[in-house]
Amino acid sequence: MEARGLAFALILAASAAQADYDPSQYPAYETCALCHGLFGVSHTGKFPNLGGQKQAYIEAQVRAFRDGHRTNDGGQMVAIVTELQPEDIPFVAEWFARQEAPASYPSEHTGPGAARFTDLGCVTCHDNSVEGDPTVPFLTAQKPDYLIKQMQDFRDGRRDAAEMPGMHGTALSIPDEEIAEIAAYLAAEARP
């Protein structure tokens, strides 16, 4: 716990001028900030950017991990969300939703990805509209490696959306090269 506290203190010290944080919620911020960044921009492709993400989506995913409806490699999220009190979940989700959206990740290989994203029907739900379904995530300005991993997991049956079982796996029955093209396109697009 001491190492985590020190790491979090360094995060705060480095960015306190930007932070609009409530020190009474320190444990809730600390729990998520070490992997997802205090302002929702992770430092590795393994963890998604949460800054500017839809609050209802973040809350739903945290609850899914807590309740055992969603898992990830190694069980990191399942273990870490148990540190959050149920009353902390809306606060943490709101914190990340209020942050600025992360910068996009420009790529030269976005052309075919845009068309494939549309052709597969992904744009129907993931249309980047602020007014869209609050439980459907923004995929834009997301780390390309994270997007690739999630799409492969949906395709290969390691992850599914409880609301629409099998839908992602069916739509993403495509080769890894096409998944990478879609990820490059989404990563290069700005999040609203």
C-alpha positions as CSV (number, residue, x, y, z in Angstrom):
1,M,0.0,0.0,0.0
2,E,2.9,2.4,0.7
3,A,4.3,2.1,-2.8
4,R,0.8,2.8,-4.3
5,G,0.4,5.8,-2.1
6,L,3.8,7.1,-3.1
7,A,3.1,6.6,-6.8
8,F,-0.2,8.4,-6.4
9,A,1.4,11.3,-4.6
10,L,3.9,11.6,-7.5
11,I,1.0,11.6,-10.0
12,L,-0.7,14.4,-8.0
13,A,2.5,16.4,-7.5
14,A,3.2,16.3,-11.2
15,S,-0.3,17.4,-12.2
16,A,-1.8,19.2,-9.2
17,A,-2.2,22.4,-11.2
18,Q,-4.5,20.5,-13.6
19,A,-6.4,18.5,-11.0
20,D,-9.9,19.4,-9.8
21,Y,-9.9,16.7,-7.3
22,D,-11.5,16.3,-3.9
23,P,-8.9,15.1,-1.3
24,S,-11.6,13.4,0.7
25,Q,-12.0,11.0,-2.3
26,Y,-8.3,10.2,-2.4
27,P,-8.7,6.4,-2.1
28,A,-11.2,6.3,-5.0
29,Y,-8.9,8.3,-7.2
30,E,-5.8,6.2,-6.2
31,T,-7.5,2.9,-7.0
32,C,-8.0,3.8,-10.7
33,A,-5.3,6.4,-11.3
34,L,-2.3,4.1,-11.2
35,C,-3.4,2.2,-14.3
36,H,-5.8,4.7,-16.1
37,G,-4.0,7.9,-15.2
38,L,-5.4,10.6,-12.9
39,F,-7.0,12.3,-15.8
40,G,-8.0,9.2,-17.6
41,V,-5.1,8.8,-20.0
42,S,-3.3,5.5,-19.4
43,H,0.4,5.2,-20.0
44,T,0.3,1.8,-21.7
45,G,-1.8,0.1,-24.4
46,K,-2.9,-2.5,-22.0
47,F,-5.2,-0.1,-20.1
48,P,-7.9,1.9,-21.8
49,N,-8.2,5.7,-21.7
50,L,-11.2,6.7,-19.5
51,G,-11.0,10.4,-19.9
52,G,-14.1,11.8,-21.6
53,Q,-15.7,8.3,-21.6
54,K,-19.4,8.0,-20.9
55,Q,-20.1,7.9,-17.2
56,A,-22.8,5.2,-17.4
57,Y,-20.5,2.9,-19.4
58,I,-17.7,3.3,-16.8
59,E,-20.1,2.5,-14.0
60,A,-21.5,-0.5,-15.8
61,Q,-18.0,-1.9,-16.5
62,V,-16.8,-1.5,-12.9
63,R,-19.9,-3.2,-11.6
64,A,-19.5,-6.0,-14.1
65,F,-16.0,-6.6,-12.9
66,R,-17.2,-6.4,-9.2
67,D,-20.1,-8.8,-9.8
68,G,-18.0,-11.3,-11.8
69,H,-19.8,-10.7,-15.2
70,R,-16.6,-9.5,-16.8
71,T,-13.0,-10.6,-16.3
72,N,-9.7,-9.7,-17.9
73,D,-6.3,-11.3,-18.3
74,G,-4.8,-12.1,-14.9
75,G,-7.8,-10.8,-13.0
76,Q,-6.3,-7.4,-12.3
77,M,-9.6,-5.4,-12.6
78,V,-11.6,-8.0,-10.7
79,A,-9.1,-7.7,-7.8
80,I,-8.7,-3.9,-7.9
81,V,-12.4,-3.0,-8.1
82,T,-13.0,-4.8,-4.8
83,E,-11.1,-1.9,-3.2
84,L,-13.9,0.5,-4.3
85,Q,-16.9,0.9,-2.1
86,P,-20.2,0.8,-4.0
87,E,-20.8,4.4,-3.2
88,D,-17.4,5.3,-4.8
89,I,-18.3,3.9,-8.2
90,P,-20.5,6.8,-9.4
91,F,-18.0,9.3,-8.1
92,V,-15.1,7.7,-9.9
93,A,-17.0,7.2,-13.1
94,E,-18.1,10.9,-13.1
95,W,-14.5,12.0,-12.4
96,F,-13.2,10.2,-15.5
97,A,-16.2,11.3,-17.6
98,R,-15.6,14.9,-16.7
99,Q,-12.0,14.8,-17.9
100,E,-10.9,16.0,-21.3
101,A,-10.9,13.4,-23.9
102,P,-7.5,12.1,-24.7
103,A,-5.7,13.1,-27.8
104,S,-6.1,10.9,-30.8
105,Y,-3.3,8.6,-32.1
106,P,-2.7,9.6,-35.8
107,S,-1.8,6.8,-38.1
108,E,-1.1,6.4,-41.8
109,H,-3.2,3.2,-42.0
110,T,-6.7,4.5,-41.2
111,G,-8.3,4.4,-44.7
112,P,-9.5,0.8,-44.9
113,G,-10.4,0.8,-41.2
114,A,-13.1,3.5,-41.6
115,A,-14.9,1.6,-44.3
116,R,-14.6,-1.7,-42.6
117,F,-16.0,-0.2,-39.3
118,T,-19.0,1.1,-41.2
119,D,-19.5,-2.1,-43.3
120,L,-19.5,-4.3,-40.2
121,G,-22.3,-2.1,-38.7
122,C,-20.2,-1.0,-35.8
123,V,-21.0,2.6,-36.4
124,T,-24.7,1.8,-35.6
125,C,-23.9,1.7,-31.9
126,H,-20.4,3.2,-31.7
127,D,-21.2,6.3,-33.7
128,N,-19.2,8.8,-31.5
129,S,-22.4,10.7,-30.7
130,V,-22.6,12.3,-27.3
131,E,-26.3,11.7,-27.5
132,G,-25.9,8.0,-28.2
133,D,-26.6,5.1,-25.8
134,P,-24.8,6.0,-22.5
135,T,-23.9,2.4,-21.9
136,V,-22.1,2.0,-25.3
137,P,-18.5,3.3,-25.1
138,F,-16.7,5.8,-27.2
139,L,-14.1,3.9,-29.1
140,T,-12.3,6.9,-30.6
141,A,-9.0,8.2,-29.2
142,Q,-8.5,4.9,-27.6
143,K,-5.1,3.1,-27.4
144,P,-4.8,1.0,-30.6
145,D,-3.3,-2.0,-28.7
146,Y,-6.2,-2.0,-26.3
147,L,-8.8,-1.8,-29.2
148,I,-7.1,-4.7,-31.0
149,K,-7.1,-6.9,-27.9
150,Q,-10.8,-6.2,-27.1
151,M,-11.9,-6.9,-30.6
152,Q,-9.9,-10.1,-30.7
153,D,-11.4,-11.1,-27.4
154,F,-14.9,-10.5,-28.7
155,R,-14.2,-12.4,-31.8
156,D,-12.6,-15.3,-30.0
157,G,-15.3,-15.6,-27.3
158,R,-13.2,-14.4,-24.4
159,R,-15.4,-11.3,-24.0
160,D,-19.0,-10.6,-24.7
161,A,-21.5,-7.9,-24.2
162,A,-24.2,-9.3,-21.8
163,E,-26.8,-7.1,-23.5
164,M,-26.1,-8.6,-27.0
165,P,-24.5,-12.0,-26.6
166,G,-22.5,-13.1,-29.6
167,M,-23.1,-9.9,-31.6
168,H,-19.5,-8.6,-31.4
169,G,-18.1,-12.0,-32.1
170,T,-20.2,-12.4,-35.2
171,A,-19.5,-8.9,-36.5
172,L,-15.7,-9.3,-35.8
173,S,-15.3,-12.6,-37.5
174,I,-12.5,-11.0,-39.5
175,P,-8.7,-11.5,-39.7
176,D,-6.3,-9.7,-37.3
177,E,-5.1,-7.4,-40.1
178,E,-8.6,-6.0,-40.5
179,I,-9.0,-5.6,-36.8
180,A,-5.7,-3.7,-36.7
181,E,-7.0,-1.4,-39.5
182,I,-10.2,-0.7,-37.6
183,A,-8.2,0.0,-34.4
184,A,-5.9,2.4,-36.3
185,Y,-8.9,4.3,-37.6
186,L,-10.6,4.5,-34.2
187,A,-7.5,5.5,-32.4
188,A,-6.8,8.3,-34.9
189,E,-10.4,9.8,-34.6
190,A,-11.0,12.5,-32.0
191,R,-13.4,11.7,-29.1
192,P,-16.2,14.3,-28.7
